[in-house]
Amino acid sequence: MVMKLNKHTETYENAKANYAEVVKNENSTPDQVEKSWNDMQDALVNSLSTQIKQQVANDNLDNMVLTSRGTNVLTSGERTFFNQVVQSDGFTDDLILPETVVERIYDDLTTEHPLLSVINFQNLGTITLTAITSEYEGAAVWGPIFGDIKGQLNAAFNQENIAQSKLTAFVVLPKDLKKFGPVWIEAYVRAQITETYAVALENTVINGVGPTKHEPIGLVRDLQAAVDPTNGHAKKTAAGTLTLGDTKTTIEEFAGIGELLSVKQNGKPLNVSDKVALIINPTDSWKLKAKFTTQNSLGVYITAIPFNFTLIESVFATSGEVIAFVKDRYDAYRGGGVEVKEYQETLALEDCNLHIAKTFAFGKPRDNKAAAIYTLSINTPEG
């Protein structure tokens, strides 16, 4: 939208009229002409400043209203970037998406996808990372006033070097980009990258076999078993079976999950109240929902999971299994920005330009007790 500053103040209009009268008057002196000119220019500056401030205020208000309505609003940097993409018919050069767009991509990832919203997702900025993790109860320690706390801090914090894996997504852009504006293109690109990354990340957070195949280490993997040089980390064996036979059995089985996850790999206790999530295949989830759904006195059906466990559906969960894990004990990292460039290989799509978006990411459970697999064996009563 072109900004038009043509609604001038009354002061400027009066100054302009006065200048016109002065210059039309043959008896006006050069000093009078100069003064009326300067007065008009001063009034013009004030008028333009007033209009700009008002339009900026209106634009900010409009943007707030549009944003509250779900409309996509770009920053000036984002608009400039995607205008260039539109004018060049795509990402003809290797470009790094604006950091604000990247942040929105990962905000979308962690707010619109239940599994990715409950793990620790951190941006460490570089491709080769040094990650520092700590268990909450070890980060603050008691000791003598003049005592040495270095050893205690070394025990509380863990430093780990992480070489991230490359995550690549395809971005398909229409060849007639010029008919679309930068706002549409930004939303289009961001939506494609977000969804593609979400699928890849969700799968590997659950099933990833680790660095052997340049993947994160999934929740189902055994961190203590020997790593196969070809196939990576082995899958854990089931820690038990969930039958949900009756109310008492259900409570005992779910309490057993909480008890198992309440002890870390090093044998130290852990408070997991309100932190346990259950990942389950969408088909199997209906069996659990049926077990935990009741009708109240008002005729409303209410689904309540024992001990406030969270139920997360994922198509990447194996049918017949439930993955129980502590939400804040899976660490995921990203870095290196998101680079988009034109795809130069032979694959071609009619009326579209193909690009690839590349970033770097990694993830792993905090230890082998961060998650456990349970076999689901629910008998459906015969009608």
Secondary structure by P-SEA (a helix, b strand, c coil): cccccccccaaaaaaaaaaaaaaacccccaaaaaaaaaaaaaaaaaaaaaaaaaaaaaaaaaaaaaaaabbbbbcaaaaaaaaaaaaaccccccccccaaaaaaaaaaaacccccccccccccccccccbbbbbcccccbbbbcccccaaaaaaaabbbbbbbbbbbbbbbbbbcccccccaaaaaaaaaaaaaaaaaaaaaaaacccccccccccccccccccccccccccbbbbccccccccccaaaaaaaaaaaaaaaccccccccccccccbbbbbcccaaaaaaaaccccccccbbbbbcccbbbbbbbccccccbbbbbccccbbbbbcccbbbbccccccccccbbbbbbbbcccccccccccbbbbbbbbbcccc
